[in-house]
Amino acid sequence: MSGSNPRDLATAAVRALAPYVPGKPIDELERELGISNIVKLASNENPLGPSPAARRAMQEALEDAWLYPDGSGHLLKEALARHLGVAAQGITLGNGSNDVLVLLAEAFLTPHDEAVYSQHCFAVYPIAVQATGARGIAVPALPTNSPMPLGHDLDAMRRAITPRTRLVFIANPNNPTGTWADAGALERFVESVPRTALVVLDEAYFEYARAEGGQDGIEWLGRFPHLVIARTFSKVYGLAGLRVGYAVSDPGVADVLNRVRQPFNVNLVALAGATAALTDAAHVERGVELARDGREQLRDGLMALRVHTLPSIANFVLAHVGPRAPAVYEAMLRRGVIVRPVGNYGLREHLRITVGTAEQNARCIEAMRDSLIEQRR
């Protein structure tokens, strides 16, 4: 092996991976362009931040930062169990819901297995699947002229399931499109999936979607032991920087996940903040209302610029900017507004825009207008 590249020691599946690319952070843009007063609308964060209750709990937890956290996350799991009306034995905590998705792949996939997900799905699904060596099957999304353009084609996804399928990933609503499947259709889909496969229902945007009539998958767990619900504190709870999410499942599935879950995967401050966040329903409602009003503000403002947006019940919209979308993204950066290019999702002509405050949304629309004019010259 003398003179060989250490990278070659990795498995072929891992070497072939394309890393996840997060939204550009504010400090990086400051360094690159030397500008200030930047608005970041790239990562679907809640501009309200954490609730006052969560802030107080996190500050208090810092006094014990020299101690390891509770490796079982007992207090948070008990609080979640009460909040959701489930047994704590069915809850698995993760370092963000991304962690839970990776745990599922590690626990249930081998190179001989398959996983099914939709085209334009959350990037972590194919990454987690490919890392195990399993075969990922990306099912074409609904066409752009359908009532739910680029949404999940549940019928096609069901047809893609084979005896080798072990995981089926569905985000509802989906990221990065914001589109969703009707709750009744989704429930029928879960019922139709053979019990030889787990359906992973990613409800990262649950609170936003529920306010618009979206499903509560936890209500289905009693009938579908092959269903796993993944949720996060990163969105409406405003705790994205702490990285805390969870899965709710049959206790047997949770037992398997906890066998591969790393010790202390959720830190002490995150445990305290998330537990306290569950007590502040008013803060969650404010976040939901802000997202609802902001979606309309962005849609109306972009429509006036002749920029079409897809239907969304999340805290972001997907805008079809056209072939010059990458150039418009760069032009908006120069104006101090960060949105998200989604070419790595197969959506090169689109930009994903997180809902901000009314002032941030207005600035985004202005930056989009000026950037489009610049590109047309």
N, C-alpha and C positions, 0 to 999 in steps of 0.2 A: 504493500500500500504506500510505499515511500513516494512522496511527491504528488499523491492523489489529493483531490479536493475533499475536505471533510464533509462538504454538503452531500457528496455521493453516498455517505453512510446512511442518510435518511431513506425512508421507504419511498418507492416510486410514486405512490399516491400523494405523499406530502410534498415531494419535490415538484409535482405538477400543480400544486395549489397556487391560485392567485390570492394574495392576502386581502383581507377586508380593508377597505379604504374609508376612514371616517370623514366626517365633514371637517373642513378647514377650521382650525381654532383661531380665536381672535388674536392671540399673541403672535402666531405665525404670520398672519397678514400684516400686523404692525411691523414686524421685522422686515418683511419683504418689501413693503411699499412705504413704510414710514408715515402711515396715516393713523389717526385716532378717531374717537367717536364712532366706533364700528358697530354695526348691527348684525348679529349672527342669527340667521333664520335657516340653518342648514341641518340641524340634528334633532328636530322635533322635541325640543326641550320646552318646559313650561316657563314662560317669562316671569310668572309670579314667584317662582322659586319655592322653597319649602314653606310649610305652614309655620306660624309662630310656635305652635306646640312642638313641632319637630326640631326647630332651631334651639329651643330651650333644652330639650332632651339631649341633643347632640353636644351642646356646650357642657352640660353636666357630665356626659359620658367621657369627655376628654380628661377629666380628673383621674379616670381609671385606665388611661391609654397604655400604661405600663403593664397591664394585665392582658393575658390572652382572652379573647371573647369566649362566650359560651359556645362550644363547638356544635351543640345540638340546636342552638337558636331557640331554646325552649320558650322564652317569653314572647318572642315574635310569633312563633308557631301557634301558641295558645291564643294570642290576640287575633291572628288570622282565622283560626278555627271558629272563634266567636263571631268575628265579622262576616265570615262567609257561610256559617252554618254547616261546617264540615268537621270531620274528625281530624285531629292534629296528626294522627298516624299517616294520613294521606298527603301531607304537605312535605315538599322538599325545597329547601332554601338554596338559592344560587347567587353567585357573584354577578348580579344582573340576570335577566331571563336568558341572555345568550348562554350563560353557564349551564343552565338547565337543558337547553337545546343540545349542547355538546355532550352533556352527561347521557342524554337519551341515545345519541348516536353511539357513544362509547359502550353503553350497556347492551344495546339491542342489535347492533349491526356487525357483521363480519364481511370479509371480501366476497363471500358467496351470496350476500343478501342484496336487496334493492330497497330504495326509498323513493317515494313519489312526492313531487311538489309541482307548483305551477310555474310557468314562464313568468318572469318579472317578480319572482318571490323575494323575500328577505334574503340577503346575501349569505347569512350565516347557515342557512339550510344546506345548500350545496357544499359549502366549505366543511361543515361538520361531517357530512356524509362522505365526501371524497377523502377526508383524513383517515377514515376507517378502512378505506379500500373498497367499500361497498359501491354498487352502481346506483347513481342518481338518475332518475327519470323526470325530466322537465316537460310537463304537459303544456302544449300551446295554450295561451290565454285566449279569452273571447276576443273576437275581432273588434276593431275600432268603431264599427258601425252598429254594434249591439247595444241594447239598453244599458249594459254595464261594461263599457269599453275597457278592454285589457284586464277584466276581472277573471276570477277563477272559473274554469269550465268544469263544473263538478261531474257532469256526465262523462267527459273525457278522462277525468282523473280516476273515476271509478273503473273505467275500462282498462286503464293502465296498470291496475293492481293485479299482481300475479301471485302464485303460491310462494314466490321468493320475497315478496314485499313484507317488510317488517315495520316500517314507519311511513306514515303519510302526514306531511306537514301542510297545514292550512293556517294562514294568518287572516283573521276576519275582524276588522278591515285589514286590507293588505298594505304592506309597506314595500315599495315606494308609491304605489298607485293611489292609495286611499279608497279603492273600490271595495265592495263587500258582497257577500252572498246573503240572500234572504234566509232568515233564521229557520223557517220551516224546511226549505230546501237543504240547508246544511244539516239539520237534524236527521232528515231522511238519508242523507249521504252517510253520516256516521253510522246509522243503523244498518246500512247496506254493506259496510266494509267487513270482510271476514275477520273473525276473532284471532286470526293468525297474524294480524297487523295492528299496531297501535296508531290511532289517529291523534296527532299532536295539534291541538287547536290553540294557536298563538293569539292571545287576547291582550297584547301589549297596550292596545288603545281601547280597552274595554269601557272605561268610564265615559269617554267621548261617544263611543258607538251606542252604548246602552241608552243614552239620552235621546238617541235618534231611532230607537226601536230595535237595536241590534241584540243579538243573542246573549244569554248568560249561560255559557257552556257548563258551568258547575251544576246547574239544575238537571243536567242530563247524566251526571256521573253515576247515579244509582242504577240506571238502566244500561249503561254502556261501560263495562269494566275495562274495555280496551281504549277508552278515551283519556287523554291527558290534557289538562289545561295549563298553559303557561301565561303568567302575568308578571308585571314589573312595577316598581316604585319610581322608575326613571321618567315617566311621562307626566301624568296629571299630578302626581304627588311631589314633583319637582326635586327629586333626589338622584338625578342622573349621575352626578359626580361621586356618589357613594357606592354605586353598583350593588343593588339588592333586588332580586326577583324571586319568583317561586313557581313551583308546579303543584297542582292539585290533581290527585289521581287515586286509583285503587290502592289501598295500602300495600298490596303485593308489588306493584310497580314502584311505589315510593321506597320500599325496602331494597329493591334492586338498585335504584338510583343512589341511595345512601351508601351502598357498598363501593361505588366508584367516586362519590363526592369527596373532594379533598377536605381534610380537617380545617376548621376555621376559615372556610371560604367566604364567609360574610363577616366583615370586621365589626368591632365593638361599637363604633360610632354609627355605622349603618344600621345595626340591629336596634339601637336606641331610637334613631331618627324614624325608622320605618314603623316601629311599634307605636310611637307617639303620633305619627301621621294618620294612622287609622282612626284616631279619636276626633279628627277635625273634618267633619263632613262638609262644613260651610266652605272651607278652603277648596275642597275638591269641586264643589258646585261652582265656585267662582272661576276655576280653571276651565270647566266645561262650558260655561257661558262665554268666557273670553274666546275660546276656540270656535264656538258656534258663530259669534258675531264677527270674528276675524276671518273665518272662511268666506262669509258673505262679502266682507270688505275687499278681500283679495280677489274674489271672483269678479265682482262688479268693476273694480279698478283695472284688472287685467282684460276683461271683456271690452272695456272702453279702448284698450290698446290693440284690440283684435287678437288677443292671446287667449286661446281656449284652455279651460281647465277641466279635468276629469271629475266625475262625482266623487265626493269624499265625505266620510263621517269620522275622520280622525282629526288630529290637530295640525294638518298640513294639506296642501293642495299640490297636484302635479300639473304643471303648465306645459302645454305644447307650444314651444317657441319657434320651432322649425329648424332647418339645417344650420342656422347660425347660432344655435343654443350655446355651444362651447364658447364662442366669441362673446356672446351676450353675458355669459357667466363671468368671464374675465373682465369685461367692461364694468359689470356691477361691483366686482371686487375693488376696482380702482375708485369707485364711488363710496366705498366703505360698507357695502352690503354683501354679506355672505349667504348665498343660497347653495343648493346641492345639485351638481351635475350628476346625472344618472346613466351615463353611457355604459358603465359597467353592469348595469341591469338590462342592457339591450334597448335603452331608451335614449339614444344619443340626441334626439331632437327635443328632449324634455328637460325641465328643471323642477326640482322639488322645493317647495317653499313652505317653511314652518310658519304657523300662525304666531305672530308676536303681539305686542300691545297695539292699540290703534295707531299710535304715533310711529311705531316701527313698521307696521304694515303700510302706512302712507309713504314712509320713506322708501320702502321696497318698491312700491308702485312707481314712484318718481324715478328711482334709479333704473328700473326696467324701461320706463319710457325713454329716458335719456340714452340708455344703452342701445335700445332699438333704433333710435334716430341716428346714433353714431354709426351703427352697422349698415344703415341704408345709404350712407353718403358715398 
